[in-house]
């Protein structure tokens, strides 16, 4: 998987370099772009009931996938530019969350960790 992530990142960097877009990819702009793409994922679900979403996802996987890919690509670019090993960061976050949300206190609950008793 790490090799796959590295190859995708290299393709993104090459794509960006060929277009001379590095000049536009300042940290703020990368973060804004990530947020905007995440909002485009959310837009697929806006105003739909759970039943409508279930049907919609079945018939719009490609479109949703494109938006998720945009989000993922911005994460890869940001990780590259900031020198962050995203796989390591993700693994650390999962470990941290397992401490914040122990199964004995959080199973079946949507309560924020600060409110778990």
SVG drawing of the C-alpha trace seen along z (x, -y; Angstrom):
<svg xmlns="http://www.w3.org/2000/svg" viewBox="-36 -31 45 34">
<polyline fill="none" stroke="black" stroke-width="0.4" points="0.0,0.0 2.8,-2.4 4.2,-1.9 0.8,-2.7 0.5,-5.9 4.0,-6.9 3.2,-6.2 0.0,-8.2 1.8,-11.1 4.5,-11.1 1.8,-11.2 0.1,-14.1 3.4,-16.0 4.2,-15.4 0.7,-16.6 1.1,-19.7 4.7,-20.4 3.8,-20.0 1.1,-22.7 3.3,-25.0 0.7,-25.0 3.1,-24.8 2.9,-28.6 -0.8,-28.3 -0.4,-25.5 0.3,-27.5 -0.7,-25.8 -3.9,-27.9 -4.9,-27.2 -4.4,-23.5 -6.5,-23.4 -9.2,-25.5 -9.2,-23.1 -9.4,-20.1 -12.4,-21.6 -14.2,-22.5 -13.8,-19.0 -15.1,-17.5 -18.1,-19.8 -18.7,-18.4 -18.8,-14.9 -21.4,-16.2 -23.4,-17.8 -24.3,-14.3 -26.2,-13.6 -27.8,-17.0 -31.5,-17.0 -31.8,-13.2 -33.4,-10.8 -31.5,-7.6 -33.7,-5.6 -32.9,-8.1 -29.2,-8.0 -29.2,-4.2 -30.6,-4.2 -28.5,-7.2 -25.2,-5.6 -26.0,-2.5 -26.5,-4.6 -23.9,-7.4 -20.8,-5.5 -18.7,-6.9 -19.6,-10.5 -19.1,-10.1 -15.9,-8.2 -14.6,-11.2 -15.2,-13.5 -13.6,-11.2 -10.6,-10.9 -10.4,-14.7 -10.3,-14.8 -7.7,-12.0 -5.5,-13.7 -5.5,-16.9 -4.6,-14.9 -1.7,-13.3 -0.4,-16.7 -0.6,-18.3 1.1,-15.3 3.9,-15.5 4.3,-19.3 4.3,-19.3 6.6,-16.3 4.0,-14.2 4.0,-10.4 0.2,-10.1 0.1,-6.3 2.1,-6.7 -0.1,-9.7 -3.2,-7.7 -2.0,-4.7 -1.0,-7.0 -4.5,-8.7 -6.2,-5.3 -4.1,-4.4 -4.9,-7.7 -8.6,-7.3 -8.6,-3.8 -7.4,-5.3 -9.9,-8.2 -12.7,-5.8 -12.2,-2.5 -14.7,0.2 -16.0,0.5 -17.1,-3.1 -17.9,-3.9 -19.3,-0.8 -22.7,-1.6 -22.5,-5.3 -21.8,-8.4 -20.7,-10.4 -17.6,-12.6 -14.7,-11.2 -14.8,-14.1 -18.3,-13.1 -17.7,-9.4 -18.0,-8.1"/>
</svg>
